[in-house]
Amino acid sequence: VVTNGRIGPLTLWDVRSGERLGTFGQAGFSSLAVQFSEDERTLVVIGSQGSGVLLYDIASGREQLALRGHQAGVRGASLSRDGSRLASYAADGTVRVWELSPRGEVAGFELKPGAYTADGVDFASGRATAYVFGGELRRASPGGDLVVFDPSTGKIQTEIPKITGQVGALSPDGRRVAAQQLLVDRGSVVPPTYGPIRVHDLETGSRTTM
């Protein structure tokens, strides 16, 4: 597990023994979120104060790569399951997709007006999803849209409206996505009512309610 105080480096701990395994970053460094790669070799850190997205080698504690380019503060990031690509998204509503080997930016685009949640991007097999706030109806509600898009071009493939953002994940093969529906009374958007979890088949358009 990784912890971070208000000011200072990140600390990696062994949860079984309680032993401190290493630190990442310099004194005065602060982060907004962290993520482990699937193979647990890389730590993805979303830095505050415009430091962008930083990748650290867990074994050595050394910074491997710094991804910068957004015009506003980065709010979140997500690695693809195979670790080859990373999507970052910022307060200005833009998404940038990075190829990690060879290193470089693949694409930068705005999916649609709105704000992305801190854990709102997921990759799978040539598809990616983002949870997007926005729209007059849902301005006072925690609901938003789940947008399925091509991570290389930003082209939107489909949109699932009125999603809570509490549940949203692509299947490993990228064919299905699970999302929790937001139920809203006709006369008011407050308070929201959380609905069932539905699995949407992106190939056939069918859906299953859990």
Secondary structure, DSSP 8 states (H G I E B T S, - for coil): -EEE-SSS-EEEE-TTT--EEEEES-TT--EEEEEE-TTSSEEEEEESTT--EEEEETTT--EEEEE---SS-EEEEEE-TTSSEEEEEETTS-EEEEEETTEEEEEEE--SSS-EEEEEEEEETTEEEEEE---STTTTSS-EEEEEE-TTT--EEEEEEEEEEEEEEE-TTSSEEEEEEEE--TT--SS-EEEEEEEEETTT--EEE-
